[in-house]
Amino acid sequence: MATVSGKVTRDVLIVVYDGVQLLDVAGPLDVFDRAAAEADAGYRVRLASVGGRSVATSADAHLGVSADLARVRKPPDTLMVAGGWGYAAAAGDRDLLRHVRRLATGARRTGSVCTGAFVLAEAGLLDGRRATTHWAHCAELANGYPAVSVEPDAIFVRDGEVVTSAGVTAGIDLTLALLEDDLGPEVARAVAKFLVVFMQRPGGQSQFSTFTRPDSPRNTALRALVEDIDADPSGDLSVPALAGRLGMSRRHFSRLFSQQVGISPGAYVERARVAVARALLESSADGVDGIAAQCGFGTVETMRRAFVRETGVSPAAYRDRFRRG
């Protein structure tokens, strides 16, 4: 920490690269910037890249960079890696990884926004730790880095001195949490109010994700059955009924389904029903009880429980946030 004009300042270094997401950078920047207006303390925030070169964001806006990673000798108080569509190339950049690893060793804390987690993972900084990233990339992170315990529903995850956030705007949630650690809840709350964002976002990131269907089963009859479930999840989709449609025993059907689809028949049916319910809650004026019946849940309570399991919020809360028109 240093003192500038009587204010204590903390050094923050945000690592950027070509293809970085603009909001992954701008969100944390605005949180740190506003902090100085709300407290007798602030942050000195610098953008750093390999070679100190300006970078092109995924939105084709160019960001000026004030630091060359190779010339940053003193580790910052906080090291953050932004995410963006260029994350794969960044995770393959040996120079960038070497400097991130070096600076993280002396930093008080290290973090990432969105797919910046892949850079931390490739640098070995997430091994044996819990972490998260954008919901659309959680499976990729888990599969590519088995030493990392990925939490797909988290908005952000703290594990010791390492913090990671979900996608894009979740970088604001993460930075507000860091601000609260440093300057207390009142300052963090004042900054959140000024930026017109939640101090603590309700629910996890599952409420924003889409139903990712697995690869088509190899078995032709099973593939057709899965397509039927997706098209109309309202009927009798119990294991006995589904097994009977394929002329299989319940045991054989359940085993084959789990092997080729990747989850149990019951779990798949629940996800398919929640996916349809989400679409109806967003676009339809029908009541929750009517939607529950249309989707095959039977009762509102059954749908509510399934919805909370899949999205982390109730159907009513989901409709309040995502209803169109």
C-alpha positions, -999 to 999 in steps of 0.1 A, spaced: 0 0 0 11 36 -6 -2 70 4 -12 95 -23 -26 130 -13 -32 118 22 -52 87 11 -41 51 15 -40 35 -19 -38 -2 -28 -21 -13 -60 -44 -33 -84 -30 -48 -116 -56 -61 -142 -41 -84 -168 -55 -79 -203 -49 -94 -238 -64 -93 -273 -100 -106 -272 -106 -95 -236 -142 -86 -227 -147 -49 -222 -171 -52 -193 -148 -77 -176 -123 -48 -173 -146 -18 -170 -168 -33 -143 -140 -38 -117 -124 -5 -128 -155 15 -120 -160 -2 -86 -124 6 -76 -126 41 -90 -158 49 -71 -143 37 -39 -120 68 -36 -151 90 -35 -167 71 -7 -137 66 17 -104 80 28 -87 53 8 -86 42 -28 -69 21 -54 -42 26 -80 -55 5 -109 -33 -3 -139 -39 -24 -170 -10 -46 -179 -3 -67 -210 26 -86 -225 49 -60 -239 28 -32 -226 8 -32 -258 -27 -18 -262 -52 -46 -267 -83 -50 -289 -114 -61 -269 -139 -86 -283 -162 -56 -290 -134 -41 -312 -127 -13 -288 -91 -7 -280 -78 -4 -244 -47 16 -236 -23 -2 -213 -1 15 -187 22 -14 -177 43 -40 -194 40 -72 -174 77 -79 -177 86 -45 -162 63 -49 -132 87 -60 -105 69 -53 -73 38 -76 -69 6 -57 -66 -17 -59 -37 -44 -74 -60 -37 -92 -92 -67 -98 -115 -70 -115 -149 -99 -104 -170 -119 -128 -192 -130 -127 -228 -132 -147 -261 -94 -145 -263 -90 -166 -231 -77 -197 -249 -49 -178 -266 -41 -160 -234 -39 -194 -215 -15 -206 -242 8 -175 -240 39 -187 -221 51 -151 -214 18 -141 -200 15 -172 -178 51 -168 -165 44 -132 -154 10 -140 -139 26 -168 -119 55 -146 -107 33 -117 -97 7 -139 -79 34 -153 -57 39 -120 -39 4 -105 -43 -19 -104 -13 -47 -119 -34 -51 -130 -70 -84 -132 -89 -101 -136 -122 -132 -125 -139 -152 -149 -161 -129 -169 -184 -98 -153 -169 -100 -184 -146 -85 -204 -175 -53 -183 -173 -51 -189 -135 -58 -226 -140 -31 -230 -167 -7 -212 -145 -14 -238 -118 -28 -212 -94 -62 -230 -91 -48 -265 -84 -65 -280 -53 -88 -250 -50 -125 -242 -56 -132 -219 -84 -159 -208 -109 -162 -191 -143 -190 -182 -168 -217 -209 -166 -212 -217 -203 -175 -226 -196 -177 -244 -163 -177 -279 -178 -148 -270 -200 -128 -257 -170 -137 -289 -150 -128 -312 -178 -96 -294 -188 -83 -289 -152 -94 -319 -130 -73 -306 -101 -97 -276 -99 -130 -280 -80 -154 -261 -102 -186 -246 -86 -209 -239 -116 -237 -220 -97 -215 -196 -78 -214 -159 -87 -179 -158 -72 -157 -182 -51 -131 -174 -25 -105 -200 -17 -78 -186 5 -61 -157 -13 -75 -167 -47 -109 -154 -59 -127 -162 -91 -160 -149 -105 -187 -160 -129 -193 -143 -163 -190 -107 -173 -210 -86 -148 -202 -110 -120 -168 -92 -119 -187 -63 -103 -200 -86 -76 -165 -99 -70 -149 -65 -68 -176 -52 -44 -168 -82 -21 -131 -73 -23 -140 -37 -15 -160 -48 15 -130 -68 27 -107 -37 24 -129 -8 34 -160 -23 51 -196 -29 42 -207 7 44 -183 18 17 -191 -12 -5 -228 -6 -1 -224 31 -11 -205 21 -42 -231 -5 -51 -259 21 -47 -240 47 -69 -235 21 -96 -271 9 -93 -262 -27 -88 -270 -53 -61 -247 -53 -31 -253 -91 -31 -270 -105 -61 -299 -128 -53 -294 -164 -64 -266 -180 -83 -257 -180 -120 -278 -211 -128 -307 -188 -132 -290 -172 -162 -278 -205 -179 -295 -224 -206 -303 -261 -207 -273 -277 -223 -284 -309 -239 -259 -337 -241 -246 -353 -273 -272 -374 -291 -273 -410 -278 -258 -436 -302 -288 -459 -298 -313 -448 -325 -344 -456 -304 -330 -439 -274 -321 -408 -295 -357 -406 -307 -370 -409 -272 -348 -381 -259 -361 -359 -288 -397 -367 -278 -389 -357 -242 -375 -324 -253 -405 -317 -276 -432 -326 -250 -421 -331 -214 -457 -330 -201 -467 -367 -204 -459 -397 -183 -421 -398 -184 -416 -421 -155 -389 -448 -159 -415 -476 -163 -433 -457 -190 -401 -447 -209 -387 -482 -206 -420 -497 -218 -419 -475 -249 -386 -490 -259 -395 -525 -248 -368 -527 -222 -367 -537 -186 -365 -507 -162 -330 -517 -151 -316 -521 -186 -333 -488 -197 -319 -468 -168 -284 -482 -173 -284 -475 -210 -299 -440 -206 -273 -430 -180 -244 -444 -201 -254 -427 -233 -270 -395 -221 -247 -389 -191 -274 -384 -164 -303 -405 -151 -337 -405 -169 -353 -387 -140 -327 -359 -139 -330 -354 -176 -368 -352 -176 -366 -327 -147 -342 -305 -166 -363 -307 -198 -394 -297 -179 -376 -268 -162 -363 -256 -195 -399 -254 -209 -412 -238 -177 -385 -211 -180 -395 -203 -215 -432 -201 -205 -424 -179 -174 -405 -155 -196 -431 -152 -224 -465 -164 -212 -491 -147 -191 -503 -181 -177 -503 -186 -140 -476 -207 -123 -501 -235 -116 -511 -236 -153 -474 -237 -164 -467 -265 -139 -495 -286 -155 -483 -278 -190 -448 -290 -182 -458 -322 -165 -449 -313 -129 -483 -321 -116 -483 -295 -87 -468 -261 -82 -448 -273 -53 -432 -301 -74 -422 -274 -100 -409 -250 -73 -386 -277 -59 -373 -287 -93 -368 -251 -103 -348 -243 -71 -326 -274 -77 -319 -264 -113 -318 -225 -111 -313 -217 -75 -345 -194 -75 -382 -200 -73 -405 -198 -104 -420 -166 -92 -386 -150 -86 -374 -161 -120 -405 -146 -137 -400 -113 -119 -364 -110 -133 -368 -124 -168 -404 -118 -179 -405 -102 -213 -429 -73 -219 
